[in-house]
Amino acid sequence: MQLKILHNPRCSKSRQGKRLLEEKNITFETILYLDEQISKIEMGKIVNNFSDSPILLVRTKEKLFKDLKIKKEDLNDKKYVVDVLSKYPKLIERPLLLSEKKTIIGRPPENFLKLI
């Protein structure tokens, strides 16, 4: 199973999630999503493979979220979430662990163990 972590090195939870995978000797690819553009197609897979409400994938407490005047009720629409996160990767909740069929939020980092 190929795993990828959407990682922000400045985020303590993201660092903890990555460290947890390393301690478990799990092979994974690190994607620095703030530096590497995630395509709309890939973002669609990420959102569609998330089993909970798509609003949880969005950092609603970010200043950018408030500045964009996004309505929280719009975040129940997966297509809208894909559009927003594709345009504004800073709003992607982190860290995310991705497999071909599942997306897990690493808050807490131990959530990653559900996938591995």
N, CA, C and O atoms as a GROMACS GRO file, in nm:
protein
  464
    1MET      N    1   0.086  -0.118   0.000
    1MET     CA    2   0.000   0.000   0.000
    1MET      C    3   0.090   0.124   0.000
    1MET      O    4   0.175   0.140   0.088
    2GLN      N    5   0.072   0.210  -0.098
    2GLN     CA    6   0.149   0.334  -0.108
    2GLN      C    7   0.081   0.441  -0.023
    2GLN      O    8  -0.036   0.473  -0.043
    3LEU      N    9   0.154   0.496   0.072
    3LEU     CA   10   0.102   0.601   0.159
    3LEU      C   11   0.171   0.733   0.129
    3LEU      O   12   0.289   0.737   0.093
    4LYS      N   13   0.094   0.841   0.144
    4LYS     CA   14   0.147   0.976   0.130
    4LYS      C   15   0.100   1.058   0.248
    4LYS      O   16  -0.012   1.041   0.296
    5ILE      N   17   0.186   1.147   0.294
    5ILE     CA   18   0.147   1.238   0.401
    5ILE      C   19   0.154   1.380   0.346
    5ILE      O   20   0.256   1.423   0.291
    6LEU      N   21   0.044   1.454   0.361
    6LEU     CA   22   0.045   1.596   0.330
    6LEU      C   23   0.101   1.663   0.455
    6LEU      O   24   0.040   1.659   0.562
    7HIS      N   25   0.215   1.724   0.441
    7HIS     CA   26   0.295   1.766   0.555
    7HIS      C   27   0.329   1.914   0.550
    7HIS      O   28   0.362   1.969   0.444
    8ASN      N   29   0.320   1.978   0.665
    8ASN     CA   30   0.368   2.115   0.683
    8ASN      C   31   0.469   2.110   0.798
    8ASN      O   32   0.430   2.093   0.913
    9PRO      N   33   0.598   2.125   0.768
    9PRO     CA   34   0.701   2.112   0.871
    9PRO      C   35   0.687   2.214   0.985
    9PRO      O   36   0.745   2.194   1.092
   10ARG      N   37   0.613   2.321   0.964
   10ARG     CA   38   0.596   2.423   1.068
   10ARG      C   39   0.488   2.384   1.168
   10ARG      O   40   0.473   2.448   1.272
   11CYS      N   41   0.412   2.279   1.138
   11CYS     CA   42   0.300   2.235   1.223
   11CYS      C   43   0.345   2.122   1.315
   11CYS      O   44   0.397   2.020   1.269
   12SER      N   45   0.324   2.139   1.446
   12SER     CA   46   0.368   2.037   1.541
   12SER      C   47   0.293   1.905   1.522
   12SER      O   48   0.353   1.798   1.532
   13LYS      N   49   0.164   1.910   1.493
   13LYS     CA   50   0.087   1.786   1.472
   13LYS      C   51   0.136   1.714   1.347
   13LYS      O   52   0.142   1.591   1.343
   14SER      N   53   0.171   1.791   1.246
   14SER     CA   54   0.222   1.732   1.124
   14SER      C   55   0.358   1.665   1.150
   14SER      O   56   0.383   1.554   1.102
   15ARG      N   57   0.444   1.731   1.225
   15ARG     CA   58   0.573   1.671   1.261
   15ARG      C   59   0.553   1.544   1.345
   15ARG      O   60   0.622   1.445   1.325
   16GLN      N   61   0.457   1.549   1.438
   16GLN     CA   62   0.429   1.432   1.522
   16GLN      C   63   0.377   1.315   1.438
   16GLN      O   64   0.417   1.201   1.459
   17GLY      N   65   0.289   1.344   1.343
   17GLY     CA   66   0.235   1.239   1.257
   17GLY      C   67   0.343   1.174   1.173
   17GLY      O   68   0.348   1.052   1.159
   18LYS      N   69   0.430   1.256   1.116
   18LYS     CA   70   0.541   1.204   1.035
   18LYS      C   71   0.634   1.120   1.121
   18LYS      O   72   0.678   1.012   1.079
   19ARG      N   73   0.665   1.168   1.240
   19ARG     CA   74   0.754   1.095   1.332
   19ARG      C   75   0.692   0.960   1.370
   19ARG      O   76   0.763   0.859   1.377
   20LEU      N   77   0.562   0.957   1.394
   20LEU     CA   78   0.493   0.832   1.429
   20LEU      C   79   0.510   0.729   1.317
   20LEU      O   80   0.540   0.613   1.344
   21LEU      N   81   0.491   0.772   1.193
   21LEU     CA   82   0.508   0.680   1.079
   21LEU      C   83   0.652   0.630   1.071
   21LEU      O   84   0.676   0.512   1.046
   22GLU      N   85   0.746   0.720   1.093
   22GLU     CA   86   0.888   0.680   1.088
   22GLU      C   87   0.921   0.581   1.199
   22GLU      O   88   0.993   0.484   1.175
   23GLU      N   89   0.869   0.605   1.320
   23GLU     CA   90   0.895   0.514   1.432
   23GLU      C   91   0.836   0.375   1.407
   23GLU      O   92   0.889   0.275   1.456
   24LYS      N   93   0.727   0.369   1.331
   24LYS     CA   94   0.664   0.240   1.299
   24LYS      C   95   0.724   0.178   1.173
   24LYS      O   96   0.677   0.075   1.124
   25ASN      N   97   0.830   0.241   1.120
   25ASN     CA   98   0.897   0.194   0.998
   25ASN      C   99   0.802   0.180   0.880
   25ASN      O  100   0.812   0.085   0.802
   26ILE      N  101   0.711   0.274   0.869
   26ILE     CA  102   0.616   0.276   0.759
   26ILE      C  103   0.676   0.355   0.644
   26ILE      O  104   0.727   0.465   0.663
   27THR      N  105   0.672   0.299   0.526
   27THR     CA  106   0.720   0.368   0.406
   27THR      C  107   0.612   0.462   0.356
   27THR      O  108   0.496   0.422   0.341
   28PHE      N  109   0.649   0.586   0.332
   28PHE     CA  110   0.552   0.685   0.284
   28PHE      C  111   0.624   0.794   0.207
   28PHE      O  112   0.744   0.815   0.221
   29GLU      N  113   0.547   0.863   0.125
   29GLU     CA  114   0.597   0.978   0.050
   29GLU      C  115   0.551   1.104   0.121
   29GLU      O  116   0.436   1.114   0.162
   30THR      N  117   0.640   1.200   0.136
   30THR     CA  118   0.606   1.327   0.199
   30THR      C  119   0.574   1.430   0.091
   30THR      O  120   0.653   1.452  -0.001
   31ILE      N  121   0.458   1.490   0.102
   31ILE     CA  122   0.418   1.596   0.010
   31ILE      C  123   0.410   1.726   0.088
   31ILE      O  124   0.327   1.741   0.178
   32LEU      N  125   0.496   1.819   0.054
   32LEU     CA  126   0.495   1.951   0.116
   32LEU      C  127   0.392   2.034   0.039
   32LEU      O  128   0.426   2.107  -0.054
   33TYR      N  129   0.269   2.020   0.079
   33TYR     CA  130   0.156   2.073   0.000
   33TYR      C  131   0.155   2.224  -0.014
   33TYR      O  132   0.088   2.276  -0.104
   34LEU      N  133   0.227   2.296   0.071
   34LEU     CA  134   0.234   2.442   0.055
   34LEU      C  135   0.337   2.480  -0.053
   34LEU      O  136   0.334   2.591  -0.105
   35ASP      N  137   0.428   2.388  -0.084
   35ASP     CA  138   0.530   2.412  -0.186
   35ASP      C  139   0.497   2.344  -0.319
   35ASP      O  140   0.531   2.395  -0.426
   36GLU      N  141   0.431   2.229  -0.312
   36GLU     CA  142   0.399   2.151  -0.431
   36GLU      C  143   0.250   2.163  -0.458
   36GLU      O  144   0.168   2.126  -0.375
   37GLN      N  145   0.215   2.215  -0.574
   37GLN     CA  146   0.074   2.232  -0.610
   37GLN      C  147   0.005   2.095  -0.619
   37GLN      O  148   0.054   2.004  -0.685
   38ILE      N  149  -0.107   2.082  -0.552
   38ILE     CA  150  -0.187   1.960  -0.561
   38ILE      C  151  -0.293   1.984  -0.668
   38ILE      O  152  -0.369   2.081  -0.661
   39SER      N  153  -0.298   1.898  -0.767
   39SER     CA  154  -0.393   1.916  -0.877
   39SER      C  155  -0.536   1.903  -0.826
   39SER      O  156  -0.562   1.842  -0.722
   40LYS      N  157  -0.627   1.960  -0.901
   40LYS     CA  158  -0.768   1.952  -0.865
   40LYS      C  159  -0.816   1.806  -0.867
   40LYS      O  160  -0.900   1.766  -0.786
   41ILE      N  161  -0.762   1.729  -0.959
   41ILE     CA  162  -0.798   1.586  -0.967
   41ILE      C  163  -0.752   1.513  -0.841
   41ILE      O  164  -0.827   1.436  -0.782
   42GLU      N  165  -0.628   1.538  -0.800
   42GLU     CA  166  -0.575   1.475  -0.679
   42GLU      C  167  -0.653   1.521  -0.555
   42GLU      O  168  -0.682   1.441  -0.467
   43MET      N  169  -0.685   1.650  -0.550
   43MET     CA  170  -0.763   1.701  -0.437
   43MET      C  171  -0.901   1.635  -0.433
   43MET      O  172  -0.953   1.606  -0.326
   44GLY      N  173  -0.958   1.611  -0.550
   44GLY     CA  174  -1.086   1.540  -0.557
   44GLY      C  175  -1.077   1.402  -0.496
   44GLY      O  176  -1.169   1.359  -0.426
   45LYS      N  177  -0.968   1.331  -0.523
   45LYS     CA  178  -0.948   1.198  -0.465
   45LYS      C  179  -0.936   1.207  -0.314
   45LYS      O  180  -0.994   1.127  -0.240
   46ILE      N  181  -0.860   1.305  -0.268
   46ILE     CA  182  -0.840   1.324  -0.124
   46ILE      C  183  -0.974   1.346  -0.054
   46ILE      O  184  -1.004   1.282   0.046
   47VAL      N  185  -1.053   1.436  -0.108
   47VAL     CA  186  -1.183   1.469  -0.048
   47VAL      C  187  -1.279   1.351  -0.058
   47VAL      O  188  -1.348   1.319   0.039
   48ASN      N  189  -1.286   1.287  -0.173
   48ASN     CA  190  -1.379   1.175  -0.192
   48ASN      C  191  -1.341   1.053  -0.110
   48ASN      O  192  -1.428   0.972  -0.077
   49ASN      N  193  -1.213   1.038  -0.077
   49ASN     CA  194  -1.168   0.924   0.005
   49ASN      C  195  -1.179   0.951   0.154
   49ASN      O  196  -1.143   0.866   0.236
   50PHE      N  197  -1.228   1.068   0.190
   50PHE     CA  198  -1.247   1.103   0.330
   50PHE      C  199  -1.387   1.061   0.372
   50PHE      O  200  -1.485   1.104   0.310
   51SER      N  201  -1.398   0.979   0.475
   51SER     CA  202  -1.527   0.918   0.509
   51SER      C  203  -1.615   1.007   0.597
   51SER      O  204  -1.732   0.975   0.620
   52ASP      N  205  -1.562   1.117   0.646
   52ASP     CA  206  -1.640   1.206   0.732
   52ASP      C  207  -1.683   1.329   0.652
   52ASP      O  208  -1.663   1.334   0.531
   53SER      N  209  -1.741   1.425   0.719
   53SER     CA  210  -1.786   1.548   0.653
   53SER      C  211  -1.668   1.624   0.594
   53SER      O  212  -1.566   1.641   0.661
   54PRO      N  213  -1.681   1.671   0.470
   54PRO     CA  214  -1.569   1.741   0.407
   54PRO      C  215  -1.528   1.870   0.478
   54PRO      O  216  -1.416   1.918   0.459
   55ILE      N  217  -1.615   1.926   0.558
   55ILE     CA  218  -1.580   2.049   0.632
   55ILE      C  219  -1.460   2.026   0.723
   55ILE      O  220  -1.385   2.119   0.752
   56LEU      N  221  -1.440   1.901   0.770
   56LEU     CA  222  -1.330   1.871   0.860
   56LEU      C  223  -1.193   1.880   0.792
   56LEU      O  224  -1.090   1.888   0.859
   57LEU      N  225  -1.193   1.880   0.660
   57LEU     CA  226  -1.068   1.891   0.585
   57LEU      C  227  -1.023   2.036   0.568
   57LEU      O  228  -0.917   2.063   0.513
   58VAL      N  229  -1.107   2.130   0.615
   58VAL     CA  230  -1.080   2.272   0.596
   58VAL      C  231  -1.046   2.338   0.729
   58VAL      O  232  -1.114   2.318   0.830
   59ARG      N  233  -0.940   2.415   0.727
   59ARG     CA  234  -0.897   2.489   0.847
   59ARG      C  235  -0.982   2.616   0.858
   59ARG      O  236  -0.944   2.722   0.809
   60THR      N  237  -1.095   2.603   0.923
   60THR     CA  238  -1.192   2.712   0.932
   60THR      C  239  -1.149   2.824   1.028
   60THR      O  240  -1.209   2.931   1.029
   61LYS      N  241  -1.046   2.799   1.107
   61LYS     CA  242  -1.001   2.902   1.202
   61LYS      C  243  -0.887   2.986   1.145
   61LYS      O  244  -0.840   3.080   1.210
   62GLU      N  245  -0.843   2.953   1.026
   62GLU     CA  246  -0.738   3.032   0.960
   62GLU      C  247  -0.790   3.171   0.926
   62GLU      O  248  -0.907   3.188   0.891
   63LYS      N  249  -0.704   3.269   0.936
   63LYS     CA  250  -0.741   3.406   0.899
   63LYS      C  251  -0.786   3.411   0.752
   63LYS      O  252  -0.882   3.481   0.719
   64LEU      N  253  -0.718   3.337   0.665
   64LEU     CA  254  -0.754   3.333   0.524
   64LEU      C  255  -0.899   3.288   0.505
   64LEU      O  256  -0.970   3.343   0.420
   65PHE      N  257  -0.942   3.190   0.582
   65PHE     CA  258  -1.080   3.141   0.572
   65PHE      C  259  -1.178   3.256   0.599
   65PHE      O  260  -1.274   3.275   0.525
   66LYS      N  261  -1.151   3.329   0.704
   66LYS     CA  262  -1.238   3.443   0.738
   66LYS      C  263  -1.230   3.552   0.633
   66LYS      O  264  -1.332   3.611   0.597
   67ASP      N  265  -1.110   3.580   0.584
   67ASP     CA  266  -1.091   3.683   0.481
   67ASP      C  267  -1.167   3.650   0.353
   67ASP      O  268  -1.217   3.740   0.285
   68LEU      N  269  -1.175   3.522   0.319
   68LEU     CA  270  -1.244   3.480   0.197
   68LEU      C  271  -1.397   3.479   0.214
   68LEU      O  272  -1.471   3.462   0.117
   69LYS      N  273  -1.441   3.497   0.338
   69LYS     CA  274  -1.586   3.500   0.369
   69LYS      C  275  -1.657   3.373   0.318
   69LYS      O  276  -1.766   3.379   0.262
   70ILE      N  277  -1.592   3.261   0.341
   70ILE     CA  278  -1.651   3.132   0.304
   70ILE      C  279  -1.757   3.097   0.407
   70ILE      O  280  -1.737   3.113   0.527
   71LYS      N  281  -1.872   3.050   0.358
   71LYS     CA  282  -1.980   3.008   0.448
   71LYS      C  283  -1.959   2.862   0.485
   71LYS      O  284  -1.940   2.776   0.398
   72LYS      N  285  -1.961   2.834   0.615
   72LYS     CA  286  -1.938   2.697   0.661
   72LYS      C  287  -2.037   2.598   0.600
   72LYS      O  288  -2.001   2.484   0.570
   73GLU      N  289  -2.161   2.640   0.581
   73GLU     CA  290  -2.261   2.548   0.526
   73GLU      C  291  -2.225   2.505   0.383
   73GLU      O  292  -2.267   2.398   0.338
   74ASP      N  293  -2.148   2.587   0.310
   74ASP     CA  294  -2.105   2.549   0.175
   74ASP      C  295  -2.003   2.436   0.178
   74ASP      O  296  -1.982   2.369   0.077
   75LEU      N  297  -1.940   2.415   0.293
   75LEU     CA  298  -1.835   2.315   0.304
   75LEU      C  299  -1.889   2.173   0.318
   75LEU      O  300  -1.811   2.079   0.334
   76ASN      N  301  -2.020   2.156   0.313
   76ASN     CA  302  -2.078   2.022   0.309
   76ASN      C  303  -2.078   1.967   0.167
   76ASN      O  304  -2.102   1.848   0.147
   77ASP      N  305  -2.051   2.053   0.070
   77ASP     CA  306  -2.047   2.015  -0.071
   77ASP      C  307  -1.903   1.977  -0.109
   77ASP      O  308  -1.814   2.062  -0.110
   78LYS      N  309  -1.881   1.850  -0.140
   78LYS     CA  310  -1.746   1.801  -0.168
   78LYS      C  311  -1.682   1.876  -0.285
   78LYS      O  312  -1.563   1.909  -0.281
   79LYS      N  313  -1.759   1.902  -0.388
   79LYS     CA  314  -1.705   1.972  -0.506
   79LYS      C  315  -1.656   2.112  -0.467
   79LYS      O  316  -1.551   2.155  -0.514
   80TYR      N  317  -1.730   2.180  -0.384
   80TYR     CA  318  -1.692   2.314  -0.339
   80TYR      C  319  -1.563   2.306  -0.256
   80TYR      O  320  -1.473   2.389  -0.272
   81VAL      N  321  -1.554   2.206  -0.168
   81VAL     CA  322  -1.435   2.189  -0.085
   81VAL      C  323  -1.313   2.162  -0.174
   81VAL      O  324  -1.205   2.216  -0.149
   82VAL      N  325  -1.330   2.080  -0.276
   82VAL     CA  326  -1.220   2.052  -0.370
   82VAL      C  327  -1.174   2.183  -0.434
   82VAL      O  328  -1.054   2.209  -0.443
   83ASP      N  329  -1.267   2.264  -0.479
   83ASP     CA  330  -1.233   2.392  -0.542
   83ASP      C  331  -1.156   2.483  -0.446
   83ASP      O  332  -1.052   2.540  -0.481
   84VAL      N  333  -1.208   2.496  -0.324
   84VAL     CA  334  -1.146   2.585  -0.225
   84VAL      C  335  -1.005   2.538  -0.190
   84VAL      O  336  -0.911   2.617  -0.189
   85LEU      N  337  -0.990   2.409  -0.160
   85LEU     CA  338  -0.860   2.358  -0.118
   85LEU      C  339  -0.758   2.357  -0.232
   85LEU      O  340  -0.638   2.370  -0.209
   86SER      N  341  -0.806   2.342  -0.355
   86SER     CA  342  -0.717   2.348  -0.471
   86SER      C  343  -0.661   2.489  -0.488
   86SER      O  344  -0.544   2.507  -0.520
   87LYS      N  345  -0.745   2.588  -0.467
   87LYS     CA  346  -0.704   2.727  -0.484
   87LYS      C  347  -0.625   2.779  -0.364
   87LYS      O  348  -0.534   2.860  -0.380
   88TYR      N  349  -0.660   2.732  -0.245
   88TYR     CA  350  -0.601   2.784  -0.121
   88TYR      C  351  -0.549   2.670  -0.033
   88TYR      O  352  -0.612   2.635   0.066
   89PRO      N  353  -0.433   2.613  -0.070
   89PRO     CA  354  -0.382   2.498   0.006
   89PRO      C  355  -0.354   2.528   0.153
   89PRO      O  356  -0.347   2.436   0.235
   90LYS      N  357  -0.339   2.655   0.187
   90LYS     CA  358  -0.318   2.691   0.328
   90LYS      C  359  -0.436   2.648   0.414
   90LYS      O  360  -0.423   2.634   0.536
   91LEU      N  361  -0.552   2.629   0.351
   91LEU     CA  362  -0.672   2.590   0.426
   91LEU      C  363  -0.687   2.439   0.444
   91LEU      O  364  -0.783   2.394   0.507
   92ILE      N  365  -0.593   2.361   0.390
   92ILE     CA  366  -0.601   2.215   0.405
   92ILE      C  367  -0.567   2.179   0.550
   92ILE      O  368  -0.463   2.220   0.603
   93GLU      N  369  -0.655   2.103   0.612
   93GLU     CA  370  -0.626   2.052   0.747
   93GLU      C  371  -0.503   1.964   0.738
   93GLU      O  372  -0.481   1.897   0.638
   94ARG      N  373  -0.425   1.963   0.844
   94ARG     CA  374  -0.302   1.886   0.842
   94ARG      C  375  -0.280   1.817   0.975
   94ARG      O  376  -0.332   1.859   1.079
   95PRO      N  377  -0.204   1.713   0.970
   95PRO     CA  378  -0.154   1.642   0.853
   95PRO      C  379  -0.260   1.546   0.800
   95PRO      O  380  -0.351   1.506   0.872
   96LEU      N  381  -0.248   1.512   0.674
   96LEU     CA  382  -0.336   1.412   0.613
   96LEU      C  383  -0.251   1.294   0.569
   96LEU      O  384  -0.144   1.311   0.511
   97LEU      N  385  -0.300   1.173   0.597
   97LEU     CA  386  -0.237   1.052   0.548
   97LEU      C  387  -0.329   0.995   0.441
   97LEU      O  388  -0.448   0.978   0.462
   98LEU      N  389  -0.270   0.967   0.325
   98LEU     CA  390  -0.348   0.924   0.210
   98LEU      C  391  -0.305   0.785   0.164
   98LEU      O  392  -0.187   0.753   0.160
   99SER      N  393  -0.405   0.704   0.131
   99SER     CA  394  -0.380   0.579   0.060
   99SER      C  395  -0.462   0.588  -0.068
   99SER      O  396  -0.524   0.691  -0.095
  100GLU      N  397  -0.463   0.483  -0.145
  100GLU     CA  398  -0.542   0.484  -0.269
  100GLU      C  399  -0.691   0.503  -0.242
  100GLU      O  400  -0.763   0.559  -0.325
  101LYS      N  401  -0.739   0.455  -0.125
  101LYS     CA  402  -0.883   0.454  -0.100
  101LYS      C  403  -0.926   0.526   0.027
  101LYS      O  404  -1.045   0.527   0.059
  102LYS      N  405  -0.832   0.585   0.100
  102LYS     CA  406  -0.868   0.645   0.228
  102LYS      C  407  -0.784   0.769   0.258
  102LYS      O  408  -0.666   0.777   0.224
  103THR      N  409  -0.850   0.866   0.321
  103THR     CA  410  -0.786   0.987   0.370
  103THR      C  411  -0.811   0.995   0.520
  103THR      O  412  -0.925   0.983   0.564
  104ILE      N  413  -0.704   1.014   0.597
  104ILE     CA  414  -0.713   1.022   0.744
  104ILE      C  415  -0.651   1.154   0.789
  104ILE      O  416  -0.544   1.192   0.742
  105ILE      N  417  -0.720   1.224   0.880
  105ILE     CA  418  -0.662   1.343   0.943
  105ILE      C  419  -0.584   1.298   1.066
  105ILE      O  420  -0.635   1.224   1.150
  106GLY      N  421  -0.460   1.344   1.077
  106GLY     CA  422  -0.373   1.306   1.190
  106GLY      C  423  -0.387   1.398   1.309
  106GLY      O  424  -0.288   1.452   1.359
  107ARG      N  425  -0.508   1.418   1.354
  107ARG     CA  426  -0.537   1.498   1.475
  107ARG      C  427  -0.630   1.416   1.562
  107ARG      O  428  -0.751   1.418   1.542
  108PRO      N  429  -0.576   1.344   1.655
  108PRO     CA  430  -0.435   1.333   1.695
  108PRO      C  431  -0.358   1.244   1.596
  108PRO      O  432  -0.419   1.170   1.518
  109PRO      N  433  -0.225   1.251   1.601
  109PRO     CA  434  -0.144   1.172   1.508
  109PRO      C  435  -0.173   1.022   1.514
  109PRO      O  436  -0.154   0.951   1.415
  110GLU      N  437  -0.218   0.974   1.627
  110GLU     CA  438  -0.249   0.830   1.643
  110GLU      C  439  -0.361   0.785   1.548
  110GLU      O  440  -0.377   0.666   1.524
  111ASN      N  441  -0.438   0.879   1.494
  111ASN     CA  442  -0.540   0.845   1.394
  111ASN      C  443  -0.478   0.773   1.275
  111ASN      O  444  -0.543   0.691   1.211
  112PHE      N  445  -0.351   0.803   1.246
  112PHE     CA  446  -0.284   0.739   1.133
  112PHE      C  447  -0.280   0.588   1.150
  112PHE      O  448  -0.278   0.515   1.051
  113LEU      N  449  -0.278   0.540   1.273
  113LEU     CA  450  -0.269   0.396   1.298
  113LEU      C  451  -0.391   0.322   1.246
  113LEU      O  452  -0.384   0.201   1.223
  114LYS      N  453  -0.502   0.391   1.226
  114LYS     CA  454  -0.622   0.328   1.168
  114LYS      C  455  -0.598   0.283   1.025
  114LYS      O  456  -0.662   0.189   0.977
  115LEU      N  457  -0.507   0.348   0.957
  115LEU     CA  458  -0.481   0.319   0.817
  115LEU      C  459  -0.368   0.219   0.799
  115LEU      O  460  -0.364   0.146   0.701
  116ILE      N  461  -0.277   0.218   0.895
  116ILE     CA  462  -0.162   0.129   0.881
  116ILE      C  463  -0.182   0.011   0.970
  116ILE      O  464  -0.097  -0.078   0.975
   0.00000   0.00000   0.00000
